Amino acid sequence: MLRQDSPNRIAPDRNGTSANANLHGEASRVGGVDIQRELAKLEEMILEGSRLPILNRTLINEDQVLDQLEMVQMNLHPAFEEAKKLLQHKEEILLEAEQYAQEIIETAERRAAQILDEMGLVRQAELEMKQIRQRVQQECEVAHEQAMVEIERMRRQTQQEIEEMRRRAIAECEEIQEGADTYADRILQDLEQQFSDMLRVVRNGRGQLQPEAPVRNAARGGDRLKK
């Protein structure tokens, strides 16, 4: 069989396989038969044919080429089915990867939302704590003012009570002093009355003794003459 040389054919590598066969060798292996390798063998059969430079043709072994083509053709359908399965499996893997990535994204979004909620709760707690602190401070200031007003009221009331007690004490002292003066005056009056009575008794006694005084004096004079 004569074959015209193609300027765009794929040259085999050093191991007798083409670059395309190296790229898809594993994917085209079906039932122990490597389609890429068999295609590479077919290409080698063609390339190893006798060259006819004048006609720009290659003389090949038709039986070997047909047998090789038949074997490749027999394994193409299983290879295509295997390729479909691989593509389907690849799509399933990609779908699972997309689902997994979507789950990761959703989890990250939920976590981010949770963090934002927690940050919002923290800010809300800080705001409430600030409001409570301000309210407590205001209540303390009001309580302090009320306490100062109450202390001032109690101070004035105490001062008034002390002034009232002082006034009462002075009044009681004056009353006691007046009572003491009255009592002393009454005592002195009683003493004066007693002294008056005693003086009257003394005077009466002296009055009773005065008539006998000349007789006694005369008797005393006679006695002195006798001596």
Secondary structure, DSSP 8 states (H G I E B T S, - for coil): -EEE--TT---B-TTS-BHHHHHHTTTTEETTEEHHHHHHHHHHHHHTSEEETTTTEEE--HHHHHHHHHHHHHHHHHHHHHHHHHHHHHHHHHHHHHHHHHHHHHHHHHHHHHHHHHHHHHHHHHHHHHHHHHHHHHHHHHHHHHHHHHHHHHHHHHHHHHHHHHHHHHHHHHHHHHHHHHHHHHHHHHHHHHHHHHHHHHHHHHHHHGGGHHHHHHHHHHHHHH-
